[in-house]
Structures are given as structure tokens and as C-alpha cells.
Amino acid sequence: MLLGLGVSASALGHAAHHASGRLAIDVFRDRLTLAVTRYPQVYLHGEIDAGAPRRFEALMHSGRIPAGSDIYFNVPGGDPAAAMALGRIFRAGGMATHLGTPRKPRHARQSAQPAVCMDACVYAYLGGLYRWTPSGGDRIGLAALPTGAAKEPPQLSAYLKEMGIAPGALAQAATSRGGTAWLSADPMLAAGVANNGRLPVTATVDLSTPAPTLELRQVVRKGTHRLTIQCQPGQTTVTAYDEVGPRRARQIVARGTRSWFQLNGKQVLNQPRDGADVADNALMIRRSYPPADLVDLVSSWSFGAWVGGRNSAFRDGFSMPLHPVFDQLKTYFYACWRAAPWPPRGKGATASASGVAQP
């Protein structure tokens, strides 16, 4: 079977004839919802019709649906062109997309039903800046076409490129069963179809001497995480910033009893109290980092920075993957060595499993 994305070129122009219903848009912005999620929850159900983007935009212009809202789908399909128009609206508004049905009242006898997002719904889902994988009984999928079916229409290819979805990513994330290509969580994350609220890590490197600097940045649903490294003769400084807002940062520092960095899940440079501070709108954790141990940091798959309290259940901070920016880390590591060489650790070069060797 060849994943054909469930739409032909003719369907893009005439899909409205196949829609059997009209997309319903339900907005939940009560006090409890906003207190828990910070954003309104918008539930879409029924089939996507040609007028759905216009109705959605009208709700945005009225203030009912602000930028950054959470969008939940329980949509069996509909008009592909309208779905792409919705997706563009979601992306422009920095919205998050999920599968789901409205929560039931507290005393309801039935629990919320599983949601499904099929065919054209998938295109709208891909418009989310933040895209959550399905969970529980929720399902997301596309029609599968026989081998030799026509290639995806140019309109769809252009849309996927616009949404940052790599060619073949949907096929990579799908498993064909019963005539349908179902997408599941881990393959969706691996292919970049979903991100569970975390955009890719970016790296900015300044190799000018005498103090080469590296900044890693990851934008997530609730803010931005940053890691900076500066090396100069006699000192290497590593600083982590968790942009949680000044008030929240002050609260974390006030009740924190220790702070630490974390490499591949292992705590390093654990320090009591004054290891964390507030910097503008961020929680800041700064350490003078042993230069000879820098190889461990740049070779790690993940980095974390955390503040803990008296209760072991209390922890604030973040973690970010490092493997996507390994090449930049490696380049920076050797720039540091050239600018501020340090004594080798042990006898000879120490090589990590990922291929970075200590000079």
C-alpha cells in the first residue's frame, strides 16, 4: 500500500460536494478552563465544510478565540481546501492542536468519548504550531491508496512544506491497517508530524575570541528555555534560563533549597540555595563549569536545569534535547579549546560514545 494522503487533485477543488455536514465550533473559556490551561479550549466536531474557516475567523475577530488557543478535533473528514485554510489560521495564531472531545460535567454518567481525526482533519491538525499526539482511544489517520496511485496534489505538497512537514513525514509516521494509514505517537514525534508542545532546539554560535559563546534556545508551549556557554581563559560559564515570568521566577527562588544541572538524567554541580536567581523574566541557574568536563556536556543527549525544594516532589526547571544540535556543539567545543586550552582529563584523549574527543 502507498500512502496517498487521502485526497486527489479533483477532490481538492470539489470536496464540498462530499461533505455531509457542517463543522461545529464550541468555545470553552470559563474561569476554571483559563485557570488550568491559560488558554480557551476550542472543540471542533462534524465535517469541515467550505465555510468553516470564515466562521472560525469571525470568532477570532469577536475575541472569543484569541491567539494561542487550544484546538481539539473530533472530525471524520471534509473539505481539504477548507482544512488547509483552517490550518493556516491556526499557524498564524500560534495555536495548539490536539484530538479530544469536551469534558463531561462532574456528575455525568458517561465519560468523554474517544476522538477521531481523519483525512482532511489531519491537514487542519498540522496547522498547529504545537501539535500533540493522540492519547488513549483517540485516533488520527488518512486513507491509503493502492500502489501506483497519483502523487499528492501540488496544493497539498505546498501546504505541507509551508507547515514545515518534511516530504514523506506522514508516510513515515503511519501504519496501514484495514485500508487506513493510522498515525501513532512515537513515529509522529520522530517524523516531526507532532511535537507535543516543544519546537526544535536552535543553536547560535559566536566563535570570536577571546570568549567564544554558544546559545541554545527552545521555544515551548509555556515559554522559552535557553542555555548559554561562554569559555575564556581560566573560566567556563554555563547559564540556564527558564522564562517563566518574573513573579513565578521569584516564587521558585524563594522556596528552592538547591539547584543543579542534569546530563542524560544524571545530576551534576548540585548546589544549595544561592545557585538560582531571577534574571528579568527568567529563572536563572549559573555555574562555573570545569573546562575538562565540557566534553560531557557537549556529548550528552539531553541537558536539564532544575531547582528543588524541601519536598522531593517539588521541582521546577526544564530539560532540552542536545542531539539535534550535536554538530554545533562539537564545533563550539573545539573553538573553546583553541581559545582557552585546559589540561587534558586523565592520560591521553578521552573520547565519548558520540565521537567528541577531549583534545
LINMOLIN-V589482 format. One record per helix or strand. SS is the DSSP state (H for helix, E for strand). FROM is the first residue (numbers start at 0). LEN is the number of residues. If there is no record, write none. Layout:
ss;from;len
SS;FROM;LEN
SS;FROM;LEN
This chain:
ss;from;len
E;1;2
H;8;9
E;23;5
H;30;7
E;40;5
E;47;1
H;51;10
E;69;6
E;77;1
H;79;13
E;95;4
E;115;3
H;119;6
E;129;2
E;138;7
H;153;9
H;168;5
E;173;4
E;179;4
H;184;7
E;197;1
E;201;5
E;212;8
E;222;10
E;234;8
H;245;10
E;257;6
E;265;7
E;275;4
E;281;7
H;290;8
E;301;7
E;314;7
H;322;17
E;350;1
E;356;1
